[in-house]
C-alpha cells in the first residue's frame, strides 16, 4: 500500500526540467526534453516534416497528452546562453493574440534549441492559396478578406499594443498559418532576437524571397515597423490576386508590384483580382488593393501604421488617393543585377536616387505621413 503515499506530482515531474534549476523556476515556460520531442515526432521522421523556414525545420508531432504540436528545430546557434535564451522565449510565450501562433514551450537540452508551437491544420497561406497543389476556389472573398484583416490585427498588436514592440522582420505567406476555420495566425514573431544578424534571413533574403523586402531594408538593413508594413502590403496583393510575388515573373517580364501599379494608373485594378474568388463586392476588394498600395510606397514614412491599416480595411472609408505614390520593389533581371525602384510612371515627377553596387532606387522626395481621409 506504500504506493498511495507517493504524491502524484512526483510521477509527473520532468527530470530535465529539474536540471535547469532556478532558471526554469523563474520562467513561465513549459520545458520539453529532447527525448520527449524525438518520441513525439517519431525521431524527427521526414514524413512528419511540415515546413522549413529561415530559422529551421518544422515537424508535426503528438505529445503525451495527445495534443498535436508543431516542433521547430532551430537550425542556427543562438548567440545567448540558456538563461538569456529562456528569457526571450518567456517574453515570446507571453505575447498572446488570436492572430498569433501560440508558443507552447521549448527544449534547451545540450546544444539543441527546439520550439513547440500549436499545430494548425490548414498549413500555411503559402501552401493553401499560392502553392502548386492549392485550391484557390476554396478561398472566397469572405475568407480572403478575413485573412487580410486578421494578419493586420496581429501585426498591429505586435507593433503598438505590447510593452516592448516587436518588428517581425519576415512577414510572408509561408509565415501565415491557418487554423481549421481559416483564421490566420502569424508565426515566427520575436525569433530574430535569438540569433546573430549573419545567420538570420537577412543574409539570404535578397536571393530567396525578394518579393517581400522593403527597399530600405534591402539597401541598408534599416529595420523598422515600416518594413513589416511593406511586407504586409505585398501579402494583401498576393491574397487578392492569388499570385506569389516572390516566385512569379509575369509574361511581359514585370514583377507583380510593377504590374499592379500599371493597372492602378490605367484604372484597371479589376484585372488583378483572382477569378477563382467567384462573386465579390467590387468596391471593397478595390479598397483592399489601394490600402496595399499605400503600404508598399517606396518612401517608408509615407506608409500608414498598422492601426491605420486595420481601420482602412475594416471600414468603408474614403481613401485619399492624392497621397499615394509609386511602390518600391526589388527587381531581379535576367542579367542577375537587381534594382530597388519605383514605377517609371510614378505620379511624383521630382525624384531623388541612391545607388549601390547591388541596388538602386528612385523615391519621392516628400516623406510626410499618410493620413487616411
C-alpha positions in Angstrom: 0.0 0.0 0.0 3.1 2.3 0.0 2.3 3.4 -3.5 -0.6 5.6 -2.2 1.8 7.7 -0.3 3.7 8.9 -3.4 2.5 12.3 -4.4 1.0 12.4 -8.0 3.2 15.4 -8.8 6.3 13.4 -8.3 5.2 10.9 -11.0 4.7 13.7 -13.5 7.9 15.7 -12.8 10.2 16.1 -15.7 13.8 15.4 -14.6 15.1 17.5 -17.5 13.1 20.5 -16.2 14.5 20.0 -12.7 18.1 20.0 -14.1 17.5 23.6 -15.3 17.0 24.6 -11.6 16.5 28.2 -10.8 16.4 29.3 -14.4 13.3 27.2 -15.1 11.6 28.2 -11.9 11.9 31.9 -12.8 10.1 31.5 -16.1 6.6 30.7 -17.2 7.8 28.2 -19.8 6.9 24.6 -20.4 10.2 22.7 -20.9 10.3 19.5 -23.1 13.2 17.1 -23.1 14.8 16.1 -26.3 13.6 12.5 -25.8 10.0 13.7 -25.5 10.2 15.6 -28.7 12.0 12.9 -30.5 9.3 10.5 -29.5 6.5 13.0 -30.4 7.9 13.3 -34.0 8.9 9.6 -34.5 12.5 10.5 -34.3 12.0 13.7 -36.4 10.8 11.5 -39.2 10.9 13.0 -42.7 7.2 12.0 -43.2 6.4 14.4 -40.3 8.2 17.4 -41.8 5.6 20.1 -42.5 7.8 23.1 -43.3 11.1 24.8 -43.4 11.8 28.4 -42.7 14.7 30.8 -42.1 15.1 29.6 -38.6 14.7 25.8 -39.0 12.7 22.8 -39.9 9.2 22.2 -38.6 7.8 18.7 -37.8 4.3 17.7 -36.8 4.2 15.8 -33.5 1.9 14.4 -30.9 2.9 15.0 -27.2 1.9 12.8 -24.3 -1.5 14.3 -23.6 -2.5 13.6 -27.2 -2.2 17.2 -28.4 -0.9 17.8 -31.9 2.0 20.3 -32.0 4.4 21.8 -34.5 8.0 21.2 -33.4 10.5 23.7 -34.9 14.2 22.6 -34.7 16.2 25.8 -34.8 19.0 25.5 -37.4 21.1 28.4 -36.2 23.0 28.6 -33.0 21.7 31.2 -30.6 24.0 33.9 -29.5 22.7 33.6 -26.0 23.2 31.3 -23.0 20.4 29.2 -21.6 19.2 31.9 -19.2 19.1 34.6 -21.9 17.5 32.2 -24.4 14.8 31.3 -21.9 14.2 34.9 -21.1 13.5 35.7 -24.7 11.3 32.6 -25.1 9.4 33.6 -21.9 8.7 37.0 -23.5 7.5 35.5 -26.7 5.3 32.9 -25.0 3.5 35.7 -23.1 2.7 37.6 -26.3 -0.8 36.3 -26.9 -3.3 37.3 -29.5 -6.0 35.4 -31.6 -3.9 36.1 -34.7 -0.5 35.0 -33.4 0.7 31.4 -33.3 0.8 30.2 -29.7 4.3 29.1 -28.4 3.7 26.2 -26.0 7.2 25.5 -24.8 10.8 24.7 -25.8 13.8 22.4 -25.4 17.2 23.7 -24.5 18.9 20.4 -23.8 22.6 20.3 -24.7 23.1 22.1 -28.0 19.5 21.6 -29.0 17.2 24.6 -29.3 13.7 23.5 -30.2 10.4 25.4 -30.0 7.0 23.8 -29.6 4.0 25.6 -31.1 0.3 24.9 -31.5 -0.4 22.9 -34.7 -2.6 24.5 -37.3 -4.5 22.1 -39.6 -4.7 24.2 -42.7 -0.9 24.7 -43.0 0.5 28.0 -44.3 -1.1 30.5 -46.6 1.7 29.9 -49.0 0.7 26.3 -49.5 -3.1 26.7 -49.1 -3.6 29.5 -51.5 -0.4 30.1 -53.5 1.1 26.6 -53.8 1.0 24.3 -56.8 -1.5 21.9 -55.2 -3.7 24.7 -53.7 -7.4 25.1 -54.2 -7.9 28.8 -54.7 -11.7 28.3 -55.2 -11.9 27.4 -51.6 -10.8 30.9 -50.7 -13.9 33.0 -51.2 -13.6 36.8 -50.7 -15.1 36.4 -47.3 -12.2 34.1 -46.3 -9.5 36.2 -48.0 -10.7 39.5 -46.5 -10.8 37.9 -43.0 -7.2 36.6 -43.5 -6.0 40.1 -44.5 -7.8 41.7 -41.6 -6.6 39.1 -39.1 -3.0 39.5 -40.1 -3.3 43.2 -39.9 -4.7 43.0 -36.4 -1.9 40.6 -35.3 0.7 43.0 -36.6 -0.9 46.0 -35.0 -0.8 44.1 -31.7 2.9 43.4 -32.1 3.7 46.9 -33.2 1.6 49.0 -30.9 -0.2 47.1 -28.1 2.6 45.4 -26.1 5.1 46.9 -23.8 8.1 46.1 -25.9 7.0 46.3 -29.6 8.1 43.5 -31.9 9.1 44.1 -35.5 8.5 40.7 -37.2 11.1 41.1 -40.0 9.7 38.3 -42.1 6.1 38.7 -42.9 5.3 36.5 -45.9 2.7 33.9 -46.9 4.7 31.0 -45.5 4.7 32.6 -42.1 0.9 33.0 -42.0 -0.7 29.8 -40.7 -4.4 28.9 -40.9 -6.4 27.0 -38.4 -9.3 24.7 -39.2 -11.6 27.7 -39.8 -9.0 29.6 -41.9 -8.3 32.1 -39.1 -4.8 33.4 -39.8 -2.1 33.3 -37.2 1.4 35.0 -37.6 4.3 32.7 -36.9 8.0 33.2 -36.0 7.4 36.6 -34.4 10.2 37.6 -32.0 12.7 34.9 -33.1 15.1 37.3 -34.8 16.3 38.5 -31.4 17.7 35.0 -30.7 20.3 34.9 -33.4 23.2 37.0 -34.7 22.3 39.0 -37.8 24.6 36.9 -40.0 22.5 33.8 -39.5 19.0 35.2 -39.9 17.1 35.6 -43.1 18.6 38.9 -43.9 21.7 37.2 -45.3 19.7 35.1 -47.8 16.6 37.1 -48.2 17.7 39.1 -51.3 18.3 35.9 -53.3 15.4 34.0 -51.9 12.2 35.9 -51.2 12.8 39.4 -52.5 9.2 39.9 -53.3 8.5 40.9 -49.6 11.6 43.1 -49.0 11.1 46.7 -48.3 13.6 48.7 -50.4 15.2 50.5 -47.4 15.7 47.1 -45.7 17.4 45.7 -48.8 19.7 48.7 -49.3 20.9 49.3 -45.7 19.2 46.8 -43.4 17.1 49.6 -41.9 14.6 47.7 -39.9 11.5 49.5 -38.6 7.8 48.8 -38.3 7.5 50.2 -41.8 9.4 47.2 -43.3 6.7 44.9 -41.8 4.0 47.2 -43.2 5.6 46.9 -46.7 5.6 43.1 -46.5 2.0 43.1 -45.3 1.0 45.2 -48.4 2.7 42.6 -50.7 0.8 39.9 -48.8 -2.6 41.5 -49.4 -1.9 41.8 -53.1 -1.0 38.2 -53.2 -4.2 37.2 -51.4 -6.3 39.3 -53.8 -4.6 38.2 -56.9 -3.8 34.6 -56.0 -0.3 35.2 -57.3 3.0 34.8 -55.4 5.1 37.9 -55.6 8.4 36.1 -54.7 8.0 33.4 -57.3 6.3 34.9 -60.3 7.6 37.0 -63.1 4.8 37.8 -65.4 4.8 37.1 -69.1 5.9 40.7 -70.0 8.8 40.4 -67.6 7.3 42.6 -65.0 7.1 41.6 -61.3 3.7 41.7 -59.5 4.1 45.1 -57.9 5.2 46.7 -61.1 2.3 45.3 -63.0 -0.2 46.3 -60.3 1.0 49.9 -60.4 0.4 50.0 -64.1 -3.1 48.6 -63.6 -3.7 51.2 -61.0 -2.6 54.1 -63.2 -4.7 52.7 -66.1 -7.7 52.4 -63.7 -7.9 48.6 -64.4 -7.4 47.2 -60.9 -10.2 44.6 -61.5 -7.8 42.8 -63.8 -5.7 41.9 -60.7 -8.5 40.1 -58.9 -8.2 36.3 -58.9 -11.0 34.9 -61.0 -11.2 31.9 -58.5 -12.7 34.2 -55.9 -16.1 34.0 -57.5 -18.6 36.7 -56.6 -17.1 39.6 -54.6 -18.0 43.1 -53.5 -16.1 45.1 -56.1 -15.8 48.3 -54.1 -14.4 46.5 -51.0 -11.9 44.5 -53.0 -10.6 47.6 -54.8 -10.3 49.3 -51.4 -8.1 46.5 -50.1 -5.9 46.8 -53.2 -5.5 50.5 -52.7 -4.7 50.1 -49.0 -2.0 47.6 -50.0 -0.6 50.2 -52.4 -0.3 52.7 -49.6 1.6 50.0 -47.6 4.2 49.4 -50.3 5.1 53.0 -51.2 8.8 53.5 -51.8 9.3 56.1 -49.1 8.9 54.3 -45.8 7.5 57.3 -43.9 4.6 57.6 -46.4 3.3 54.1 -45.4 0.4 54.0 -42.9 0.8 52.5 -39.4 -0.8 49.1 -38.8 -3.7 50.6 -36.7 -4.4 52.9 -39.7 -4.4 49.8 -41.9 -6.8 48.0 -39.7 -9.2 51.0 -39.9 -8.9 51.3 -43.7 -9.6 47.6 -44.2 -12.4 47.2 -41.7 -14.4 50.3 -42.5 -15.8 51.5 -45.9 -13.9 54.8 -45.6 -12.9 57.1 -48.4 -9.1 56.8 -49.1 -7.2 59.9 -50.0 -5.5 58.7 -53.2 -3.8 62.0 -53.8 -1.4 61.0 -51.1 -0.5 57.7 -52.9 2.9 57.4 -54.6 4.5 54.6 -56.6 5.7 51.4 -54.9 9.3 50.5 -54.2 10.4 47.0 -55.2 13.3 44.7 -55.8 13.5 43.7 -59.5 15.7 40.8 -60.4 16.7 41.0 -64.0 18.0 38.1 -66.1 21.5 39.7 -66.0 21.4 38.8 -62.3 21.6 42.5 -61.4 18.9 43.7 -59.0 17.2 47.0 -58.6 15.1 48.5 -55.9 13.0 51.1 -57.7 9.6 52.7 -58.3 7.5 52.6 -61.3 8.8 54.8 -64.1 5.3 56.1 -64.4 5.2 57.5 -60.9 2.9 60.4 -60.3 5.8 62.0 -58.3 7.9 63.6 -61.0 10.6 65.1 -58.8 12.6 62.2 -57.5 15.9 61.6 -55.8 18.0 58.5 -56.3 20.6 56.5 -54.4 22.8 53.8 -56.0 24.8 50.9 -54.6 26.6 48.0 -56.4 23.6 45.8 -56.0 20.5 48.1 -55.6 19.4 51.4 -57.0 16.2 53.3 -56.1 14.1 56.2 -57.1 11.9 57.5 -54.3 9.6 60.5 -53.9 11.3 63.4 -52.0 8.5 64.1 -49.6 8.1 61.7 -46.6 5.1 63.1 -44.9 2.9 60.6 -43.0 -0.1 59.4 -45.0 -3.4 60.1 -43.3 -6.4 58.3 -44.5 -9.3 60.6 -45.1 
